[in-house]
Amino acid sequence: MKSGTRSAEGQMDSSSSSSSSCRKRKAVDSLTSESQEKRERLELTAQDVLSVKDVCDLIHYITLRRSHSVRKPSWFSEVDERVTRVNVMFLDGLTQSHFYRYFSLFRHLRNKYSARWTLAPCSSDLLTSDLSREVTVCDSAAEALPAVVRWHPVIRRFGLSSSGLSHFLLTQEEMIKQKYPVKGGQGCEGFVCTVSAGLVTDSSPLFGLDCEMCVTCAGSEVTRVALVDSSGCCVLDELVKPPNPIIDYCTRFSGITRALLEPVSTRLADVQSRLLKLLPPDAVLVGHSLDGDLRVLQLVHPHVVDTSLLYRQEFGRRFKLKHLAQVILKQEIQSEVRKGHDPCEDALAALHLAQYFIRKGPREVLEDHLEDLWGLNCSKKNHVISSNHHSSPLCFGHALSTSGQSAVFLGGSVKTSDSLSNQQRLQCSSDREVVCVFRRIVQLYTLSVLQFSSFRNTLNQTAAVGSHLKQVCERLQQMCVLYVGPFPSDTTETLVHTLLKRWGPLRNLRLLHYTHEVHAEVVFKHLEGAQLALEHLNGYQINDCIIEVRRPVDESCLDLKKRLSERQGDPLNANVIYVSNLSCKPPRHEHQLQTFRQFGPIQSVTSAAEHAGKRGGHAFIEFERADSAQAALGVALQTGNRKLSACHALTPPHMTSWTRPVTKDTSPGRTEPGEECDERLLEQQMKKLDTRVGKVFRALEENCLSIVILPGDRIDAVDHPGLCFIHIKHSHDTPPTVCSASSQLICDWPT
C-alpha cells in the first residue's frame, strides 16, 4: 500500500463498491442493490475513461446478444432485454472542452442523455474499424458455464485459456484509460522515457517496482524507490529528496520522516538515470496500481503488468496489495507493528503475485481462489473450469448478417472495412442530408452510424484547430482561477496553500510579488473549490492584511457568472453537493455522514481530493433525491467544532478535475483579429449540431440505445479527451416520425 493516492486506493477491499462508478452507471440502468453502508464509504477511485473499443464492445453486445453468446462489457450494467436497436452519432471535431465551454447551446445533449462518460481521443475511421473487427463469441461448452464464472471480470478480460507473459500486459488503450503516463500524453510533458523494445516475449524479465511518496506544495512527490529483479533481489532502494517544500511526510504509510530525508542528496533525476541503466530494453515493470509510482517518478514505460488489474473485481474495484499477499501468497506484509511500509517488500509481493498469475493462468487462479479471494461460491466449480471451454472469433459484419440484422453508415466520408461490405453505406453531402435520410430509413436497420462533419469542416476553414482548442481550454480554466490578497510581505506559498486547501485541491499556486502588496494567483482543480473560497474567504484577516478574493477581470470572463449558473443546472448533478473541510478519519467521517443523512438517503460519497491529509477533506455527496441536496444547502453545516462549507456540485461525475495545464501564447482574454467572427460562427455550428442531435433522437424508436460520440482530438502531442453520451429511449420520450416511403428511398441511394 502507498501513501497519498495509493493509500486511498488500498481502502477498496473485496466488500467495497466504487462510488464514482455508481454515480455514472445508475443513469444507464439500475445496479445490483447494495447496503447503504457500502454505498456511502468514502473511496478515492479513478474516474472511468472509455475508449472507442469499449463503445464498440457495447454495440456488439446489444446487437448480437440474442443470436450469439457475446461477452457483456464490464463497465456497463444490465441492459433492458427490450433494447433491440442502436444508433450512433459521431460529431466530428468536438471535444469534451467544447461541450462544457458551450454548455448552454447543447440543450438536447445535456437534457436527453442520462449518462455521460469521458472518452479517450478517437477518429471516425477508428470507430468503423473497431466495429468491423472480430467479435469473441463463446462456444456451446462455455455457454453451459454458470453466470458467476462465465461473466467473471477475470475471464471476460483474459479468457479461459490465456497463457504467457505477453497476454497480461496492459494495452496502450488500457494504460490511457487507467491514467498511466504515456509518451506525449496529457500531463506527461518532460517525463523520461525508458529505452524499450517494441516486442515483449514470454521470457522477458520482470521487475517489481514500488515507491513511497510525500505531499509537497506541488502534489505527490517520491521519497523512496525500490526495484526488485525477477529472482527477488532488490537492485535499487533509494531515498529521494523532493525539490519542493514538504507539507506531509505521510509517515504512517511511507515511514519517511524529516530526520530521515535531512542528509539525503539524491534527486529525482539521479533515480531516473539509475532506472534507465538497470532496465533492459524488453523489461516488464510489475506493481500494484503502478500508475501512481510511474507518475511520481515522471517515467514512461510501455510494458507494464498491474496486479490490481490482474486480480480484478466488478465495477473497477481493486483488492488491497496486503489482502492479495495474504490470500494468494500466504504472506503477511505491511505489518502495523512496523512504522510505514517497506517498498522492497511491496515490490516483491507484487512481483510474486504477477508470477503466480502468469504461471497458473486465469482459469486455474479463478478455480483455486474463487471462494477465498472473490467470495463466490460455485457448486459446479470442477466442471466450470474444464479445459474444453474456449472462445472463437467471428467477424462482426458476418455475425450481424447471419442473425438477420443490418447496419447503415451515413456521412460525408463514410469508410467501412470489407467485413461490413454487406451493409449499407450512404454518402451524404451535408449534415442536414444525413438527418433527412436517416429519418426516412430509421426503422430498416438494427445499427445506424451517423457522421456529422460540418463542425470539423468549419474549423478547417476558419482557424487552426490547435489554437482554437487552446483558447477553449484557457477559457474553461479561467473559471477556476482566483486572485487572493493582499498578504503580509513574509508570506510563503506553503502558508497560502494551507489557507486555501480547505476549500478544495489546487492545480497551481503562484505568489505575485511585483504588485504593491503580495498577492497570489490560485488555480483550483474544481469549480467548487474556487466558488467556496470566493464566498467565504473575503474579509479574512492575516495580521493587518484583510484578504480580498477576486475572479479574473477580462473580456473572456464577462459571462462567467452566467456559465457558473448553467453548471448548477446540469441534470447529472441535480442531487449532488460538494462539501469541504471534512475529516478524513474513519470514525469522524462516519459521524459526518450522519449529519447529511438527516436530509435524506445518500447514494454515494466520492472524494474530490487526491490526497487525504489530517484536514481539508473534500467530497461530492450524492443524495437519492434532488430535494435532499437542496435541503442540505439551506442550513449551516457543522460537526463538532468543525464548520463545513457546501455548494451545488458543478463538476460532472465523469471528470476527475476541471482544469488541466495549458500553455498560453497570448495574454488571458486577448482576442486575435478575426477571432470574434469565428467565435460567432462556431456558436452557430454548435446550435445546429445540437438541433440535429435532437431531430435524430426524436426519430428513434422506443427501446433504442442512442450513443453520441464527441471524439476528442490529439494535437501537438496533447490529448484533448472526448465525451460519450448514452441513453435508452423510453416511451415517455418523443415518439419517432418516419416517412412511409422509406423502402423506396433506400433503392434510390447508391451503396
SELOPA-716264 format. One record per residue (C-alpha): residue in one letter; x, y, z. Coordinates in pm, whole numbers. Layout:
! residues N
REC residuo      u      v      w
REC       A      X      Y      Z
...
END
This chain:
! residues 751
REC residuo      u      v      w
REC       M      0      0      0
REC       K    115    351    -73
REC       S     81    691     82
REC       G   -137    956    -77
REC       T   -336    822   -368
REC       R   -222    465   -320
REC       S   -337    454     41
REC       A   -681    566    -70
REC       E   -694    303   -339
REC       G   -598     47    -83
REC       Q   -923    107    101
REC       M  -1106    -78   -175
REC       D  -1120   -434    -49
REC       S  -1347   -709   -167
REC       S  -1652   -573     15
REC       S  -1635   -216   -109
REC       S  -1813    -58   -405
REC       S  -1700    216   -639
REC       S  -1884    537   -559
REC       S  -1786    720   -873
REC       S  -1879    422  -1091
REC       C  -2215    401   -914
REC       R  -2282    768   -988
REC       K  -2235    705  -1359
REC       R  -2389    361  -1400
REC       K  -2713    433  -1222
REC       A  -2802    676  -1502
REC       V  -2774    396  -1755
REC       D  -2956    126  -1561
REC       S  -3001      3  -1207
REC       L  -2711   -174  -1042
REC       T  -2721   -471   -811
REC       S  -2859   -342   -481
REC       E  -2603   -289   -208
REC       S  -2630   -198    157
REC       Q  -2641    170    242
REC       E  -2323    141    445
REC       K  -2125      4    149
REC       R  -2255    269    -91
REC       E  -2160    551    144
REC       R  -1798    453    205
REC       L  -1550    725    114
REC       E  -1335    599   -172
REC       L  -1076    769   -394
REC       T  -1115    572   -715
REC       A  -1002    692  -1056
REC       Q  -1290    801  -1277
REC       D  -1351    566  -1571
REC       V  -1241    676  -1918
REC       L  -1396    490  -2208
REC       S  -1214    404  -2527
REC       V  -1380    363  -2866
REC       K  -1319    -11  -2824
REC       D  -1536     -6  -2510
REC       V  -1816    162  -2706
REC       C  -1784    -90  -2988
REC       D  -1792   -377  -2737
REC       L  -2125   -241  -2612
REC       I  -2261   -216  -2967
REC       H  -2151   -575  -3038
REC       Y  -2319   -696  -2720
REC       I  -2650   -515  -2781
REC       T  -2685   -624  -3143
REC       L  -2561   -985  -3109
REC       R  -2652  -1093  -2757
REC       R  -2966  -1280  -2865
REC       S  -2815  -1470  -3156
REC       H  -2463  -1525  -3021
REC       S  -2306  -1554  -2679
REC       V  -2115  -1224  -2681
REC       R  -1936  -1100  -2372
REC       K  -2106   -812  -2196
REC       P  -1880   -509  -2134
REC       S  -1783   -499  -1768
REC       W  -1832   -120  -1748
REC       F  -2199   -133  -1849
REC       S  -2478   -255  -1624
REC       E  -2752   -496  -1726
REC       V  -2939   -389  -2039
REC       D  -3316   -399  -2074
REC       E  -3399   -704  -2286
REC       R  -3637   -487  -2491
REC       V  -3346   -286  -2636
REC       T  -3312   -405  -2996
REC       R  -3160   -116  -3193
REC       V  -2850    100  -3164
REC       N  -2795    447  -3309
REC       V  -2453    616  -3301
REC       M  -2398    984  -3380
REC       F  -2037   1089  -3437
REC       L  -1985   1468  -3403
REC       D  -1651   1507  -3578
REC       G  -1412   1767  -3435
REC       L  -1581   1817  -3098
REC       T  -1409   1756  -2764
REC       Q  -1512   1747  -2401
REC       S  -1386   2105  -2367
REC       H  -1620   2222  -2644
REC       F  -1921   2074  -2467
REC       Y  -1851   2248  -2136
REC       R  -1736   2573  -2297
REC       Y  -2064   2600  -2494
REC       F  -2272   2412  -2239
REC       S  -2585   2629  -2275
REC       L  -2600   2566  -2651
REC       F  -2624   2186  -2616
REC       R  -2981   2174  -2491
REC       H  -3062   1827  -2624
REC       L  -2730   1666  -2534
REC       R  -2734   1781  -2174
REC       N  -3104   1709  -2107
REC       K  -3190   1398  -2309
REC       Y  -2889   1179  -2227
REC       S  -2878   1026  -1881
REC       A  -2517    900  -1889
REC       R  -2203   1092  -1980
REC       W  -1854    942  -1998
REC       T  -1509   1082  -2071
REC       L  -1379    928  -2394
REC       A  -1017    875  -2500
REC       P   -948   1063  -2827
REC       C  -1051    868  -3137
REC       S  -1145    914  -3502
REC       S  -1435    801  -3718
REC       D  -1201    563  -3902
REC       L  -1107    403  -3571
REC       L  -1475    367  -3483
REC       T  -1563    183  -3803
REC       S  -1250    -34  -3788
REC       D  -1326   -134  -3429
REC       L  -1688   -204  -3520
REC       S  -1581   -436  -3800
REC       R  -1320   -631  -3606
REC       E  -1363   -989  -3495
REC       V  -1605  -1047  -3208
REC       T  -1523  -1305  -2942
REC       V  -1817  -1544  -2924
REC       C  -1834  -1813  -2655
REC       D  -1891  -2166  -2778
REC       S  -2161  -2404  -2657
REC       A  -1940  -2555  -2387
REC       A  -1864  -2217  -2238
REC       E  -2233  -2132  -2269
REC       A  -2300  -2402  -2009
REC       L  -2086  -2223  -1751
REC       P  -2264  -2076  -1452
REC       A  -2303  -1699  -1491
REC       V  -2086  -1630  -1186
REC       V  -1788  -1773  -1374
REC       R  -1877  -1703  -1735
REC       W  -1909  -1331  -1667
REC       H  -1637  -1306  -1404
REC       P  -1424   -995  -1482
REC       V  -1103  -1202  -1490
REC       I  -1247  -1436  -1754
REC       R  -1407  -1151  -1950
REC       R  -1070   -978  -1975
REC       F   -828  -1268  -2024
REC       G  -1044  -1561  -2135
REC       L  -1018  -1916  -2002
REC       S   -705  -2027  -2183
REC       S   -471  -1724  -2190
REC       S   -111  -1808  -2101
REC       G    228  -1643  -2121
REC       L    351  -1304  -2003
REC       S    253  -1113  -2319
REC       H   -119  -1186  -2265
REC       F   -126   -999  -1935
REC       L     45   -674  -2032
REC       L   -165   -360  -2026
REC       T   -255   -245  -2375
REC       Q   -197    114  -2486
REC       E   -571    183  -2454
REC       E   -580     35  -2104
REC       M   -282    244  -1996
REC       I   -454    561  -2117
REC       K   -780    455  -1954
REC       Q   -607    383  -1621
REC       K   -419    718  -1630
REC       Y    -74    568  -1685
REC       P    188    811  -1818
REC       V    230    756  -2191
REC       K    458    923  -2440
REC       G    301   1251  -2550
REC       G     11   1203  -2308
REC       Q   -162   1471  -2107
REC       G     43   1582  -1808
REC       C    349   1384  -1922
REC       E    546   1675  -2061
REC       G    909   1643  -1954
REC       F    875   1279  -1845
REC       V   1170   1048  -1909
REC       C   1108    757  -2149
REC       T   1285    425  -2096
REC       V   1470    256  -2381
REC       S   1220    -17  -2464
REC       A   1198   -285  -2730
REC       G    889   -286  -2944
REC       L    815   -651  -2871
REC       V    795   -832  -2538
REC       T    818  -1210  -2530
REC       D    704  -1457  -2265
REC       S   1067  -1484  -2149
REC       S   1118  -1110  -2096
REC       P   1241  -1020  -1746
REC       L   1002   -893  -1479
REC       F   1095   -614  -1237
REC       G    888   -528   -931
REC       L    864   -151   -867
REC       D    728     38   -568
REC       C    755    396   -443
REC       E    677    577   -123
REC       M    555    933   -151
REC       C    505   1253     41
REC       V    283   1554    -22
REC       T    450   1879   -123
REC       C    307   2210   -236
REC       A    328   2068   -590
REC       G    136   1749   -506
REC       S    265   1392   -467
REC       E    642   1351   -493
REC       V    860   1044   -450
REC       T   1068    996   -134
REC       R   1179    633   -172
REC       V   1215    396   -469
REC       A   1261     19   -470
REC       L   1324   -211   -768
REC       V   1331   -592   -743
REC       D   1451   -819  -1024
REC       S   1278  -1139  -1137
REC       S   1480  -1352   -893
REC       G   1358  -1143   -599
REC       C   1682   -950   -539
REC       C   1647   -581   -455
REC       V   1862   -400   -711
REC       L   1761    -47   -610
REC       D   1648    103   -280
REC       E   1699    480   -268
REC       L   1574    769    -60
REC       V   1492   1073   -274
REC       K   1472   1437   -165
REC       P   1184   1626   -334
REC       P   1266   1969   -479
REC       N    955   2133   -331
REC       P    868   2208     35
REC       I    711   1905    203
REC       I    365   1954    354
REC       D    304   1598    476
REC       Y    566   1320    504
REC       C    286   1058    517
REC       T    497    878    778
REC       R    219    636    869
REC       F    237    482    522
REC       S    581    572    392
REC       G    788    554    710
REC       I    965    870    589
REC       T   1047   1142    843
REC       R   1214   1481    828
REC       A   1523   1342   1002
REC       L   1547   1056    753
REC       L   1547   1286    450
REC       E   1767   1557    600
REC       P   2107   1414    489
REC       V   1978   1281    155
REC       S   2120   1443   -158
REC       T   1972   1206   -419
REC       R   1729   1379   -653
REC       L   1464   1250   -892
REC       A   1695   1284  -1194
REC       D   1952   1061  -1022
REC       V   1696    785   -966
REC       Q   1567    814  -1322
REC       S   1921    773  -1453
REC       R   1977    460  -1241
REC       L   1649    305  -1353
REC       L   1736    362  -1718
REC       K   2064    175  -1664
REC       L   1905   -112  -1470
REC       L   1613   -185  -1704
REC       P   1690   -385  -2022
REC       P   1500   -295  -2342
REC       D   1244   -575  -2301
REC       A   1191   -525  -1928
REC       V    836   -554  -1791
REC       L    756   -346  -1484
REC       V    525   -501  -1226
REC       G    347   -317   -949
REC       H     19   -269   -767
REC       S   -160     33   -917
REC       L    170    121  -1078
REC       D     33    432  -1249
REC       G     91    641   -936
REC       D    450    520   -900
REC       L    539    597  -1261
REC       R    383    942  -1239
REC       V    581   1048   -932
REC       L    892    904  -1099
REC       Q    800   1103  -1412
REC       L    880    789  -1608
REC       V    716    647  -1922
REC       H    748    270  -1974
REC       P    525     89  -2226
REC       H    543   -267  -2086
REC       V    352   -298  -1759
REC       V    173   -565  -1555
REC       D    -58   -420  -1288
REC       T   -152   -674  -1021
REC       S   -453   -466   -912
REC       L   -593   -526  -1264
REC       L   -491   -895  -1285
REC       Y   -698   -995   -982
REC       R   -984   -773  -1089
REC       Q  -1334   -731   -950
REC       E  -1663   -598  -1084
REC       F  -1718   -225  -1143
REC       G  -1349   -135  -1127
REC       R  -1299   -230   -762
REC       R   -948   -335   -662
REC       F   -808   -557   -389
REC       K   -551   -425   -144
REC       L   -198   -549   -203
REC       K   -190   -665    157
REC       H   -506   -871    110
REC       L   -379  -1032   -211
REC       A    -48  -1125    -47
REC       Q   -229  -1277    248
REC       V   -474  -1486     40
REC       I   -263  -1579   -263
REC       L     93  -1585   -127
REC       K      9  -1667    235
REC       Q    240  -1382    340
REC       E    195  -1102    589
REC       I    313   -764    456
REC       Q    266   -402    567
REC       S    263   -504    931
REC       E    104   -249   1162
REC       V    382   -312   1414
REC       R    636   -154   1180
REC       K    620    220   1118
REC       G    546    268    750
REC       H    565     29    456
REC       D    874   -131    311
REC       P    876    -63    -67
REC       C   1110   -359   -126
REC       E    859   -585     45
REC       D    567   -440   -153
REC       A    756   -462   -484
REC       L    848   -825   -414
REC       A    488   -913   -322
REC       A    358   -758   -645
REC       L    625   -947   -843
REC       H    532  -1282   -684
REC       L    160  -1216   -742
REC       A    224  -1148  -1112
REC       Q    447  -1455  -1148
REC       Y    184  -1672   -980
REC       F    -94  -1543  -1208
REC       I    117  -1587  -1524
REC       R    231  -1937  -1421
REC       K   -117  -2061  -1325
REC       G   -324  -1873  -1582
REC       P   -662  -1706  -1519
REC       R   -853  -2033  -1535
REC       E   -658  -2201  -1255
REC       V   -631  -1885  -1045
REC       L  -1008  -1850  -1056
REC       E  -1055  -2218   -976
REC       D   -826  -2204   -673
REC       H   -942  -1871   -528
REC       L  -1300  -1819   -641
REC       E  -1420  -1850   -281
REC       D  -1136  -1731    -56
REC       L  -1047  -1423   -265
REC       W  -1359  -1323   -458
REC       G  -1606  -1462   -205
REC       L  -1804  -1652   -471
REC       N  -1949  -1998   -434
REC       C  -1995  -2230   -732
REC       S  -2113  -2585   -674
REC       K  -2001  -2690  -1028
REC       K  -1654  -2549   -994
REC       N  -1468  -2853  -1127
REC       H  -1689  -2869  -1434
REC       V  -1683  -2494  -1480
REC       I  -1309  -2474  -1533
REC       S  -1298  -2753  -1787
REC       S  -1019  -2707  -2039
REC       N  -1265  -2778  -2322
REC       H  -1409  -2431  -2283
REC       H  -1280  -2181  -2533
REC       S  -1391  -1882  -2735
REC       S  -1400  -1843  -3109
REC       P  -1363  -1523  -3314
REC       L  -1638  -1417  -3553
REC       C  -1646  -1122  -3791
REC       F  -1899   -866  -3665
REC       G  -2044   -798  -4011
REC       H  -2091  -1169  -4073
REC       A  -2244  -1225  -3729
REC       L  -2485   -936  -3785
REC       S  -2586  -1068  -4126
REC       T  -2636  -1431  -4016
REC       S  -2860  -1313  -3734
REC       G  -3087  -1138  -3985
REC       Q  -2983   -784  -3891
REC       S  -2836   -498  -4092
REC       A  -2640   -176  -4044
REC       V  -2627    158  -4222
REC       F  -2348    418  -4224
REC       L  -2433    776  -4326
REC       G  -2195   1068  -4366
REC       G  -1979   1275  -4592
REC       S  -1676   1043  -4584
REC       V  -1809    707  -4473
REC       K  -1539    440  -4457
REC       T  -1600     79  -4360
REC       S  -1389   -232  -4395
REC       D  -1462   -531  -4616
REC       S  -1616   -714  -4321
REC       L  -1902   -464  -4332
REC       S  -1930   -460  -4710
REC       N  -2270   -628  -4699
REC       Q  -2413   -334  -4505
REC       Q  -2550     -7  -4645
REC       R  -2306    285  -4684
REC       L  -2472    610  -4787
REC       Q  -2269    917  -4883
REC       C  -2431   1246  -4783
REC       S  -2317   1591  -4889
REC       S  -2414   1769  -4565
REC       D  -2521   1711  -4205
REC       R  -2871   1822  -4299
REC       E  -2889   1550  -4562
REC       V  -2769   1291  -4308
REC       V  -3062   1376  -4080
REC       C  -3317   1382  -4364
REC       V  -3209   1042  -4498
REC       F  -3195    882  -4155
REC       R  -3546    995  -4057
REC       R  -3680    809  -4359
REC       I  -3492    481  -4307
REC       V  -3479    468  -3927
REC       Q  -3693    154  -3897
REC       L  -3497    -52  -4151
REC       Y  -3171   -107  -3961
REC       T  -3062   -258  -3632
REC       L  -2745    -45  -3621
REC       S  -2714    305  -3765
REC       V  -2396    516  -3755
REC       L  -2427    884  -3846
REC       Q  -2124   1105  -3902
REC       F  -2168   1484  -3875
REC       S  -1867   1663  -4027
REC       S  -1979   2027  -4053
REC       F  -1800   2144  -3739
REC       R  -1471   1989  -3843
REC       N  -1505   2148  -4187
REC       T  -1580   2486  -4030
REC       L  -1271   2462  -3810
REC       N  -1051   2377  -4106
REC       Q  -1182   2677  -4300
REC       T  -1177   2942  -4027
REC       A   -886   2880  -3789
REC       A   -608   2647  -3687
REC       V   -761   2363  -3487
REC       G   -480   2369  -3230
REC       S   -510   2740  -3149
REC       H   -888   2710  -3130
REC       L   -872   2420  -2882
REC       K   -613   2601  -2674
REC       Q   -842   2903  -2648
REC       V  -1136   2684  -2546
REC       C   -928   2517  -2271
REC       E   -798   2852  -2143
REC       R  -1149   2990  -2108
REC       L  -1257   2683  -1914
REC       Q   -959   2713  -1680
REC       Q  -1038   3079  -1613
REC       M  -1347   2959  -1427
REC       C  -1120   2806  -1161
REC       V   -878   3099  -1125
REC       L   -883   3336   -827
REC       Y   -663   3626   -725
REC       V   -621   3638   -348
REC       G   -456   3906   -135
REC       P   -303   4115     -1
REC       F    -79   3901    220
REC       P    199   4002    463
REC       S    535   4053    294
REC       D    685   3738    454
REC       T    408   3511    321
REC       T    520   3181    167
REC       E    348   2953    -83
REC       T    310   2692    191
REC       L    112   2936    407
REC       V   -119   3032    120
REC       H   -161   2666     23
REC       T   -256   2578    381
REC       L   -508   2862    388
REC       L   -678   2769     60
REC       K   -667   2389     59
REC       R   -963   2366    297
REC       W  -1189   2467      6
REC       G  -1055   2216   -243
REC       P   -745   2067   -412
REC       L   -528   2317   -603
REC       R   -390   2281   -952
REC       N   -140   2565   -926
REC       L    -40   2845   -690
REC       R    183   3141   -771
REC       L    282   3435   -549
REC       L    278   3775   -721
REC       H    549   3996   -573
REC       Y    551   4260   -844
REC       T    226   4418   -719
REC       H    223   4685   -449
REC       E    148   4413   -195
REC       V    189   4036   -210
REC       H    -98   3856   -387
REC       A   -149   3503   -508
REC       E   -283   3361   -833
REC       V   -460   3035   -749
REC       V   -598   2771   -985
REC       F   -831   2519   -821
REC       K   -882   2174   -969
REC       H  -1259   2202   -930
REC       L  -1504   2484   -985
REC       E  -1650   2419   -641
REC       G  -1324   2497   -460
REC       A  -1296   2835   -630
REC       Q  -1663   2911   -565
REC       L  -1642   2836   -191
REC       A  -1317   3027   -148
REC       L  -1477   3327   -318
REC       E  -1781   3308    -90
REC       H  -1606   3250    243
REC       L  -1254   3390    227
REC       N  -1336   3755    159
REC       G  -1264   3961    469
REC       Y  -1035   3704    630
REC       Q   -758   3885    820
REC       I   -391   3787    847
REC       N   -200   4027   1072
REC       D   -302   4368    937
REC       C   -397   4243    592
REC       I   -764   4194    505
REC       I   -793   3936    230
REC       E   -994   4002    -84
REC       V  -1077   3731   -336
REC       R  -1141   3823   -699
REC       R  -1201   3643  -1024
REC       P  -1003   3744  -1334
REC       V  -1130   4062  -1496
REC       D  -1104   4044  -1874
REC       E  -1337   4004  -2169
REC       S  -1325   3624  -2165
REC       C  -1472   3626  -1811
REC       L  -1761   3869  -1866
REC       D  -2013   3584  -1890
REC       L  -1853   3380  -1610
REC       K  -2143   3422  -1369
REC       K  -2388   3300  -1631
REC       R  -2173   2999  -1717
REC       L  -2148   2901  -1349
REC       S  -2525   2932  -1318
REC       E  -2562   2696  -1615
REC       R  -2335   2443  -1445
REC       Q  -2570   2441  -1145
REC       G  -2849   2335  -1380
REC       D  -2667   2026  -1510
REC       P  -2911   1733  -1466
REC       L  -2620   1500  -1382
REC       N  -2561   1695  -1061
REC       A  -2920   1773   -960
REC       N  -2891   1566   -641
REC       V  -2518   1616   -573
REC       I  -2348   1866   -340
REC       Y  -1981   1945   -281
REC       V  -1864   1966     81
REC       S  -1527   2096    200
REC       N  -1334   2070    527
REC       L  -1447   1716    604
REC       S  -1244   1497    835
REC       C  -1080   1201    661
REC       K  -1052    988    976
REC       P  -1298    695    957
REC       P  -1480    746   1293
REC       R  -1525   1119   1233
REC       H  -1615   1056    872
REC       E  -1900    825    978
REC       H  -2022   1090   1223
REC       Q  -2019   1350    945
REC       L  -2221   1123    720
REC       Q  -2485   1105    990
REC       T  -2508   1484    966
REC       F  -2604   1458    600
REC       R  -2833   1157    633
REC       Q  -3082   1376    817
REC       F  -3163   1539    482
REC       G  -3234   1210    305
REC       P  -3081    878    191
REC       I  -2729    906     48
REC       Q  -2645    728   -277
REC       S  -2267    768   -277
REC       V  -1975    969   -141
REC       T  -1682   1041   -371
REC       S  -1369   1221   -255
REC       A  -1258   1522   -458
REC       A   -904   1533   -315
REC       E   -609   1336   -445
REC       H   -455   1306   -102
REC       A   -624   1255    233
REC       G   -447   1468    490
REC       K   -529   1544    852
REC       R   -766   1821    748
REC       G   -919   1957    435
REC       G  -1111   1655    306
REC       H  -1345   1739     19
REC       A  -1620   1519   -119
REC       F  -1914   1501   -357
REC       I  -2220   1369   -170
REC       E  -2491   1227   -391
REC       F  -2839   1201   -243
REC       E  -3111    979   -382
REC       R  -3335   1284   -433
REC       A  -3267   1638   -552
REC       D  -3475   1794   -273
REC       S  -3243   1635    -15
REC       A  -2945   1808   -176
REC       Q  -3133   2139   -176
REC       A  -3222   2097    192
REC       A  -2859   2030    286
REC       L  -2753   2356    120
REC       G  -3016   2555    304
REC       V  -2866   2524    653
REC       A  -2534   2593    826
REC       L  -2340   2267    846
REC       Q  -2121   2178   1141
REC       T  -1995   1858   1303
REC       G  -1846   1913   1647
REC       N  -1611   2210   1625
REC       R  -1559   2166   1251
REC       K  -1753   2404   1026
REC       L  -1835   2262    685
REC       S  -1893   2453    364
REC       A  -2111   2325     82
REC       C  -2238   2427   -260
REC       H  -2407   2275   -562
REC       A  -2183   2028   -744
REC       L  -2051   2192  -1060
REC       T  -1803   1928  -1179
REC       P  -1967   1641  -1374
REC       P  -1914   1295  -1222
REC       H  -1705   1165  -1513
REC       M  -1432   1431  -1469
REC       T  -1150   1396  -1215
REC       S  -1051   1760  -1248
REC       W  -1199   2067  -1414
REC       T   -862   2217  -1504
REC       R   -554   2093  -1685
REC       P   -218   2252  -1766
REC       V   -248   2484  -2066
REC       T     36   2663  -2243
REC       K    -60   3018  -2327
REC       D     69   3202  -2629
REC       T   -133   3515  -2570
REC       S   -246   3709  -2266
REC       P   -565   3585  -2100
REC       G   -873   3706  -2274
REC       R   -689   3879  -2559
REC       T   -874   3825  -2884
REC       E   -676   3795  -3203
REC       P   -800   3970  -3518
REC       G  -1083   3778  -3682
REC       E  -1149   3551  -3379
REC       E  -1474   3724  -3280
REC       C  -1631   3640  -3615
REC       D  -1504   3283  -3590
REC       E  -1647   3252  -3240
REC       R  -1995   3353  -3355
REC       L  -1973   3114  -3647
REC       L  -1866   2829  -3418
REC       E  -2154   2900  -3181
REC       Q  -2396   2875  -3472
REC       Q  -2242   2539  -3563
REC       M  -2285   2415  -3205
REC       K  -2654   2508  -3206
REC       K  -2711   2340  -3542
REC       L  -2536   2022  -3431
REC       D  -2740   2004  -3112
REC       T  -3061   2064  -3307
REC       R  -2973   1778  -3541
REC       V  -2899   1550  -3248
REC       G  -3246   1637  -3116
REC       K  -3409   1557  -3451
REC       V  -3236   1222  -3476
REC       F  -3326   1137  -3116
REC       R  -3694   1217  -3180
REC       A  -3689    990  -3484
REC       L  -3560    691  -3286
REC       E  -3798    414  -3192
REC       E  -3874    321  -2833
REC       N  -3611     98  -2665
REC       C  -3335    214  -2896
REC       L  -2990    266  -2743
REC       S  -2868    610  -2850
REC       I  -2495    687  -2837
REC       V  -2345   1027  -2917
REC       I  -1968   1050  -2956
REC       L  -1764   1367  -2926
REC       P  -1437   1208  -3042
REC       G  -1185   1446  -2887
REC       D   -858   1527  -3059
REC       R   -482   1491  -3036
REC       I   -284   1800  -3138
REC       D     87   1869  -3089
REC       A    123   1553  -2875
REC       V   -152   1675  -2637
REC       D   -466   1468  -2582
REC       H   -798   1652  -2571
REC       P  -1048   1392  -2440
REC       G  -1390   1349  -2590
REC       L  -1730   1258  -2448
REC       C  -1966    966  -2489
REC       F  -2339   1018  -2421
REC       I  -2562    714  -2372
REC       H  -2936    688  -2327
REC       I  -3203    424  -2385
REC       K  -3508    589  -2535
REC       H  -3825    505  -2345
REC       S  -4196    554  -2403
REC       H  -4205    892  -2226
REC       D  -3964   1036  -2485
REC       T  -4096   1198  -2803
REC       P  -4228    930  -3047
REC       P  -4049    884  -3379
REC       T  -4169   1030  -3707
REC       V  -4093    803  -4001
REC       C  -4169    856  -4369
REC       S  -4388    584  -4518
REC       A  -4180    582  -4836
REC       S  -3863    467  -4661
REC       S  -3831    145  -4858
REC       Q  -3848    335  -5187
REC       L  -3577    578  -5071
REC       I  -3327    304  -4999
REC       C  -3348    191  -5360
REC       D  -3266    542  -5481
REC       W  -2943    566  -5282
REC       P  -2621    405  -5403
REC       T  -2446    154  -5176
END
